[in-house]
Protein backbone atom coordinates (compact mmCIF):
# COMPACT_ATOMS: atom_id res chain seq x y z
CA UNK A 1 0.00 0.00 0.00
CA UNK A 2 1.36 3.38 -1.03
CA UNK A 3 1.25 6.13 1.57
CA UNK A 4 0.75 9.50 -0.08
CA UNK A 5 2.18 12.72 1.35
CA UNK A 6 -0.05 15.56 2.52
CA UNK A 7 -1.31 18.01 -0.08
CA UNK A 8 1.24 20.84 -0.40
CA UNK A 9 0.22 24.41 0.37
CA UNK A 10 1.48 26.66 -2.45
CA UNK A 11 2.03 29.45 0.08
CA UNK A 12 4.17 27.23 2.32
CA UNK A 13 6.42 25.11 0.10
CA UNK A 14 9.12 25.44 2.74
CA UNK A 15 7.18 23.12 5.06
CA UNK A 16 6.59 20.37 2.49
CA UNK A 17 9.07 17.63 3.39
CA UNK A 18 8.55 15.74 0.12
CA UNK A 19 8.98 18.85 -2.02
CA UNK A 20 12.18 19.86 -0.21
CA UNK A 21 13.51 16.31 -0.33
CA UNK A 22 12.96 16.32 -4.09
CA UNK A 23 14.86 19.62 -4.40
CA UNK A 24 17.80 18.24 -2.43
CA UNK A 25 17.84 15.01 -4.45
CA UNK A 26 17.62 16.87 -7.75
CA UNK A 27 20.42 19.26 -6.81
CA UNK A 28 22.60 16.28 -5.85
CA UNK A 29 21.96 14.63 -9.23
CA UNK A 30 19.61 11.92 -7.94
CA UNK A 31 17.05 12.54 -10.66
CA UNK A 32 15.06 9.32 -10.38
CA UNK A 33 14.76 9.70 -6.61
CA UNK A 34 13.66 13.34 -6.99
CA UNK A 35 11.03 12.17 -9.46
CA UNK A 36 9.75 9.69 -6.89
CA UNK A 37 9.58 12.38 -4.17
CA UNK A 38 7.57 14.73 -6.40
CA UNK A 39 5.33 12.13 -7.98
CA UNK A 40 3.53 11.50 -4.68
CA UNK A 41 2.78 15.21 -4.37
CA UNK A 42 1.60 15.31 -7.99
CA UNK A 43 -0.73 12.40 -7.27
CA UNK A 44 -2.31 14.01 -4.18
CA UNK A 45 -2.94 17.15 -6.27
CA UNK A 46 -5.13 15.04 -8.53
CA UNK A 47 -2.69 15.55 -11.42
CA UNK A 48 -4.61 18.65 -12.49
CA UNK A 49 -4.47 22.32 -11.61
CA UNK A 50 -1.65 24.81 -11.15
CA UNK A 51 0.20 22.95 -8.37
CA UNK A 52 0.08 19.72 -10.36
CA UNK A 53 1.38 21.48 -13.48
CA UNK A 54 4.29 22.91 -11.47
CA UNK A 55 5.14 19.50 -10.05
CA UNK A 56 4.78 17.88 -13.48
CA UNK A 57 7.32 20.39 -14.84
CA UNK A 58 9.76 19.47 -12.06
CA UNK A 59 9.24 15.79 -12.85
CA UNK A 60 9.94 16.48 -16.54
CA UNK A 61 13.21 18.16 -15.53
CA UNK A 62 14.23 15.00 -13.68
CA UNK A 63 13.69 13.08 -16.93
CA UNK A 64 15.84 15.66 -18.72
CA UNK A 65 18.56 15.13 -16.12
CA UNK A 66 18.48 11.38 -16.68
CA UNK A 67 18.68 11.85 -20.46
CA UNK A 68 21.62 14.21 -20.03
CA UNK A 69 23.43 11.64 -17.92
CA UNK A 70 23.18 9.04 -20.71
CA UNK A 71 24.13 11.52 -23.43
CA UNK A 72 20.74 11.69 -25.13
CA UNK A 73 20.57 15.31 -26.35
CA UNK A 74 17.20 14.81 -28.04
CA UNK A 75 15.74 13.43 -24.79
CA UNK A 76 17.09 16.40 -22.83
CA UNK A 77 15.46 18.82 -25.26
CA UNK A 78 12.19 16.91 -25.31
CA UNK A 79 11.83 16.90 -21.53
CA UNK A 80 13.29 20.31 -20.74
Buried (B, 14 or more C-beta within 10 A) or exposed (E): EEEEBEEBEEEEEEEBEBBEBBBEBBEEEBBEBBBBBBBBBBBBBEEEEEBBEBBBEBBBBBBBBBBBEEEBEEBBEEBE
